[in-house]
Amino acid sequence: MPFENDSTISLTESRVENPGRTVGTQVEAWRATFTDPQASVAHLLCDRHDPRSIAFSFIESDLTYRDVTHGELTEDSRRFATALSDRGVGPGDSVAVLMGKRYELIISLLAIWRVGAVHVPLFTAFATPAIKMRVESSGAKLIITEPSQQDKVLPLTADTDLAALIAGPEMDHLMTTSEPFEDAAAVGGDGAMIRLFTSGTTGKPKAVPVPVRALAAITSYMHYGLDVKDSDVFWNSADPGWAYGLYYGIVGPLVTGRRNLLLNAGFTPQSTAAVMKKFGVTNFASAPTVYRSLSKKSEALDGITLRRASSAGEPLTSDIVTWSVGALGVEVRDHYGQTEHGMVIGNAWHEDVACPTRTGSMGKALPGFAAGVVDNSIALNTQDSPLMWFTGYVDAPAKTAERFTPARDWYLTGDSGRMDDDGYLYFSARDDDVILMAGYRIGPVDVESVLITHPAVVEVAVVGRPDELRGELLEAFVVLDEGSTGTPELEIELQERVRKGYSAHAYPRRVHFVDDLPKTPSGKIQRYLLRQVHN
């Protein structure tokens, strides 16, 4: 929310977590590396690594796979960079990429960065209008896609200057016949490498420019947050069309020289378990919905023991944490971040910063960031967050101003929450999702965390609906498992569960049993659409 003056900031409620001396020294070293005026993305992400080391394992739906080395990525991306340059792509130009988790995706990204251009990620589930908005907004001069996606793209190239390049024989030919690109462009720490659009949870997506210096924050999270070690078999299963999958499934493994698995197939609990078993995954990162789906098929996980398990995207409920200890051999730890910063708060895994987890908490500020609560909003202290890289949205000064206090000393996440005396942070809701009922502020996650513990409930979302007497009343939208039916008796049972498990005043006055919940392409529940559902 915007502020009229700084006096509205409750500093007594804003406590800051600072990293220790050793951790701080490491953070500063990363910061120096990635703010260098001569920083080259292709060099930092690929060329500086041992050319014999494996960068990615590309896995097909039948579990056949191909290991690819950094040397192969360097060679092919140099040749494809020449092809891009021959098509007029150069420093500062935007290139959109609409592609699944295949080898050509990585080659395309490295080639884009090698010529100094900017990558515009596109999610493969997008329809043509969503693609068009991002392509036009970014001013992309080229879109690289794959055969399964080209029907969405070709209408955009008709009667326009936008060109399309299709992975397959065309791209293979270019990599075979083009000479290697001579020098990787040096764009410097402030140069843009990605233009990623927010998921549009409550409004039109906004363009976030990601500078090269963001690699310091990405490296820090890979090291301290996820604790990815040389000995790990790491798998971040998130889609690279969105921040968590792109930052920590593509860029993070590249910049740290750690292998990641890329599964070119849709998600099922059975296929996820099969990949874990065949490849011996020890360090797994994914969304809460993935863990929840796995919990319904626990028998498929027999024989799997993880060293680390991390979750991001939506709040992690305590029932999954409890389940994971027995099913995966380790608790799943909740982490919090945004497209605008990457991961900034979490129950970090690395022994230098790890703390005991607390029920319902998403952890503490991660190294390189200082967090607090400003007027009920989870916030970042800009002066004490050396790894913070976001300064504003592209061509959207009004939207940018909403994210900062007037003096720009605090960045406001737009998520409400609280911090306890020990610096642990607790997510309550998006500011737009907080329910105000009879003078009480109720975060939907608190109620959802109780409802989801019912064995028949697969997914749930809670919203506030207008009420003349109380201001708002709680209503729940519930997705049941295949063997359950939404009955009046079950509605009463769920209401009682909230009364007894959370609060007598915060139970849902009505429960809607639905087939599914509206979500953004990145999997975030769109509660604002549920508030528009007529009774």
N, C-alpha and C positions, 0 to 999 in steps of 0.2 A: 504494500500500500504506500502511496506517496505521503510525505511528511511536510508540514508547513515550516517546521524548524526543528533543530536538533534537540530541543528540550523534551520532545515526545519520546526520546529514546530512554528506556529504563536500563541504565547501566548497572544498577544493582542486580538485575536479572540476567546480565550478560557476562558469563564467566568464560574465560579463555583457557584453552589447553595449549601449552608450548612444548615442542619436542626437547629432549635432553641434549646435552652438549655433543655427544658422539653422533647421535642421529642428525642433529642440526648441521654438523660439519659435513656429513654425507649429502644432505639436502643441498647445501651451498655448492658442493662440488658438482652435483648434477646441474644445478642452475647455471653455473659458469660454463659448463660444456654446451648446453643447449641454447644459451643466449649469445654465443659467439657470432660476431657479425659475418663471419665466413662460413657459418653452418650450412652444410649441404644435406638435405633430407636423405637422398639416396645413399650417401656415404654413411650417415649415422645409422640408418636402418638396415643396410645390407653390405656395402662394400668393405666396411672395416672388420667384418667378422671372418672367421676361418672359412675359406671357400668350401672346405670339405664337410663342414658341420651341417646337420639337417635343420632346415628352417621350418618346414611344414610336412605333415603327413596328410595327403589328400585321400579321403576314404569314400568309396561308393556304397550304395545301399546294400550290396551283397558282401560288404566288408573287404573287398579287394582294395588295395591301396597303393599309393606311390609316394615314396619319400623324395623330397626335393631339397637340394643343398643351397646354401647361400651363393655358391659359385654359379650354379645353374640360373638362379634368379638374377644375378648380376649380368651374366652373359645375355640372356634373353631380353631382359628389360633394357639393356643398352641398345640392342637392335630395334626393339619396339619404340624406344625413345626417338630414334632416328626417323622412324615412320611417322610418329606424331609431329616431329619438327618439320618434316617434309610437307605435312598438311597444314602448316602454319601455326601450330600450337607452340607457344613460348612462355616465358616468365609472366606470371600474373594471370594468364588465361584460365578459364574454368573449363573442366572436362567432367561431364557426368558419366557415372558408371552404374549400369543396371545389370547385375550379374550375381549368380549364386556362388557357393564356396568351391570354386574351381581354380585350377592353376592360372588361367588367363586373368582372373581377378587380381591376383598378386602382381603379375607381370604388368598389368595395366596401371596399377597404383604406383609401382616403382618407376615406371616409364614417365608417368605424369610428373612425379616429383623430380625425376632426373632432368627434365627440361625446365623445371622451375614453375610448373603450372599448379593449379589448385584442383583437388579432387572434390567432386560433388556426389556424395553417396545417394543411391536410390535403392529402396527396398523392393525386392522382387514380387511382393504381393500387391504393390501399387497398381492401380488402374491408370489409364492414360491421363486423366485430368490431374492426378496428384503428381505424375511425372512432369507434365507440362508446366505446372506451377513452379516447381523447383528448377527446371531447366531455364525457364524464362526469367525467373527472379535472379538466378545466378549469372545469367548472360553466357551460359555455356555455348561454346562454338563447336563442340563435338560430343557425341554420346556413344559410349562403347557398351555393347550389350551382347547377348548370346542368342542363339536361334530360338529358344523357347520364349524369349521376351520380345523379339523384334516386331511382332504384330502390334505391340503397344507403342512402339517407338516410331515406326514408319509414317504414321499420320502426322507426326510432329515435324518431319523433314520435308513434307510437301510444301512447295512454294515458300520456303524459308531458307536462311543461310545455314541452318543447323545440319551438320553431317552426321551420319551414323556409320559405325564400324562394327562388324559382327565377328565375334569369336568363332573359331573354327578354321576352315581352309583359308579364308582371307587373312586372318591374323597369323596363322602358321606360315603362310607365304611371306608376309612382311618380316617375320622374325628370321626367316631363312635367307632372304635376299637383301635385307638392309645391312649396311655397314654399322659397326658398333658406334654409339654416340660417344664423342670424344671426352667431354668433361661434364660431370654432374654439376648442375647449376647451384651456386651458392646464394641462398636467399636470405640468410641471417636469421637470428632468433626471433625477430619481429615479423618475418615474412610469413604469409599465409600458406598452409599446406592442405587444409581441408575447409570446406564450407558446408557445414552440417545443419540441417533444419530440425528444429524441435519437433516433437511428435504431435503438437497441437492438442494437448489434453483438454484445454478449455477454450481455445481460440485458434486463430490462424497461425500456422507454423512460422517461426521466426528464424532467420539465418544467423548461425553462430560461426564466426570466423575463428578457426583454430590455428594459432601461430606455431612455428617450430619450437619455441620455448616451452610449449605445452608438453613436449617430450620429457621434460624433467619431472612433471607431476605424474605422467604415465609410468615412467620408470620407477618412481617412488612407490606407487601403488602396487606394481608388479612385485617389488621387493618386500615392502613392509606390510601391505594389506593382504596380498595373496600368498606371500612367502614362496614364490616359485623358485625352486633350486635346480641346479644342474642335474641332480639325480631324479627329479620328478618327471613323470609323464603327465604333462599339463593338457587340460582340455577346457577351454572356454567355449561352450556350445551356443552362445548367443549369436544372433544374426548380425553380420557386419554392415547391414544397412542402417543400423542404429548405433548409438554411442557406445554402449557397453561391449558389444561385439566388435566394433571397429577399433575402439581405443585399446581394448585388452585381449582381443582375439586375433587381431592383425598387427596393429602398430606396436603394442606392448611386447609381444613375442619377438618381433623384428628388432626393436631397439635394444632389447636386453639379450638377444641371441638365444632365446629359449624356444624350443619347438612347441608348436600347438597343433592339435588335430583339427582338421576341417572336414566335417561330414557333409557330403553333397547329397542329402536326403532329408525328407521331412521328419519331424519329431514323432516318435512313439516311445513309450517307456521301455518296450522290449528292445528296440534298436539301440537306445541309449545304454541299456545294461549290457547288450552284446558288445558294443564298442569298448565299454569300460573293461570287460573281461578280456577281450582279445588283445587289447593294447596295454593292459595293466595300468590303467589310469590311477594316479595317486593324488592328483591335485585337480579338483573339478570346480568350475564356476558356471553358474547359470541363474535363471530366473526362478522365483518361488513357485510358479506354476509347473515348472519342470519337476522340482522336488515333490510337489503335491501329487503330480501324476505318478511319479515313481513310488510314492507311498501307497498308492492303490494297487501296485503290482510288486509288492515287496519280495514275492517268491522269485522274481526274475533277478534279484540282486544277490542271491546266495553266492558266497565265495568272493564278494567284492569288499575290499577294505581300503578306504581312502586315508591319506595322511592329512589332507586339507579339503574342506568343502565350503564354498562361499556363495552368497546369494545377493542379488541386487535387482532393482527395478520396481519392486513393490515391497511393503513391509512383510517381514517373515514372521509367521505366527508361531507361538511357542510349541504347538503340537508337532510341528515339523522338526523343530530342534530336538524334542524328546525322541521322536521316531528315528531320526537320523543316527543317533548314537548306537542304537541296536542294529539298524539296517545297513549303515555305511561304515560303522566303526569309528565315527567322529561326528561331533556336532556340526551342523551347518551354521556358519556365522553370517550375520546380516551386515551389509554394507550399504552406504547411501551416497548418491552423487547425482549430478545433473549433466545434461549435454553441455552446459556452459562451463563446467569445471572438470568434468570427470569425477572420480570418486574422492570425496573430501572427509567423510566420516565413516567409521566402521569399527567392527570388532576385529581388529587387526590380528594377523596370524604370526608375524615374525616375533621371535623371542625377545628382541630388543624393545618392543613396544606393546606386546600382548598383555592384556588384562583379563581377569575373569569376566565372563559375560553376565549380564543381568537381564532377567526376564523382561521382554518388551522393549529393550534398548537396542538401538542401532549402533551403539558404541561411542567412541570418543573421536575428536578431531584427529585426522591422520597426519603424519609428519609433513610439514610444509604448509599446514593450514591451522588457523585458529578459529574456533567456532563459538557461538554464543546464542542467546535468545534476545531478540529485540522486538518489543511490543508483540509478543507471542509468536513471532516468526523466527524460525531457524535461520541464522545469519552467519556470514563469514566476515571476520575482521580483516579488512583489506591491507592494513598497515602491518599486521603480524602474520600474514599468509604469503611467504615468499614464493610459493609455487602457484599462486593464483594467477591465471593468465587471461581470463575473460575481462574485457573492458567495455563491451557493448555490442548490440545487434547491428547487423548491416543495414544502413539506411533506415533506422527506426529509433530516432532519439527519444521519442516519448516512451516507447516500451523500455528502452534502456534506463531512463530516469526512474521508472517504477521499480527497478531492481536495486537501486542504491539510495541510501539516505542522502540528504542534500550535500553534505560535506564529502560524500563518497567514502566514508570511513567504514561503512558496513554494506555488504551485499546481502540483499534479502531474497531468500530462496523461493518465497511464495508458499512454503510449507509451514504450517503451525506446529509447535511442539514445545517441549520443556527440557530443562537441563537440571540434573540433581546436583547435590553439593560436591560430588566427586567428578564432575565433568562428563557424566554419561548423558547422552542425548536420547530423547524419546520422540518419535514421529507421532503426530496426532492426525493431521489431514492437510490436504491442500487448503490454502486460505479460502478458496471458493467452496470447499466441501464441509467446512466446520458447521455444525448444526447448533443453532441457538434456540433452546427450548426452555421457556419459563425462567429465563435468566441464567440458565446453565449452558456452558460451552461443552459440546460433546463431539469428540473426534470419531468419525465412523469406524476407524480401524479398531478402536477399543471394543466396540460392539461386534464387529465382524470377527474379531479374534475369538470371541466366545461362541458365536453361531457356527463357525467352521469346525468346532470340535465335535459337533453332532455327527455320528457315523453316516447319516444319510446325505449330508451336505457336501457337495463337491466344490462349489464356489458361492460367494455371497458378496453383496454390496449393500451398504446402508446409506440412505440419503435423508435429507430433511424436506418435508413438504409443508407449504404454508398452512397455518392454523390461526383463526381469529383470536382464540383465547390464549394460546401458549406461544404464538409466534411461529413455531415450527413443531412438527411431530415427526418422529422417526418412522421410516418404512424400510423394510428389508426386501431385497430381490435375491431369491435363492435358487440355485441350480442343484437339483438332486441327482443321486446316482441312478443307474438304470433300473434298479430293483425297487425304487421307492416312489411313492405317490404323494403329491401335495394335498393333504386333507385338512379340514378344520382342526382335527385333533393334533396333527403335526404342527400346525401354526401355534396352537396353545403351548405345546411342548417347547417349541423354540423360544417363545416369549418368556416362559418360566426359566429357561436356561439362562437367559440374559439377566432376569431379575435376581437369580440366585448366584450367578457367576460373575456379574459385574456391578449392576446397580438397579435398584427397584424402580427408579424414575426413567431409566434410559432404555427400556425395552421397546422393540418395534411395535407400534400400534397396529400395523398391518404387515403381513408377509405375503409377497407375491412369489409364486412358484413359476419360474421361467425356464426356457430351454437353454439360453445362454445370456451372457452379459455383453453389452457394447464395450469394445476396447479399441485403443489405438493400434496401428500396425505393430508397435513395439510391445504390445501386451498390457498396457496400462488401462485400468477400468475408467470409462468415461461416465462418471457419476452425474455430470450435468445433463446427459441425455436421459438418464433415469428420472431425474427431477421433472422432465417434460412429459413423462408417461402419464396419460389420463387414467384416473381411477375407473 
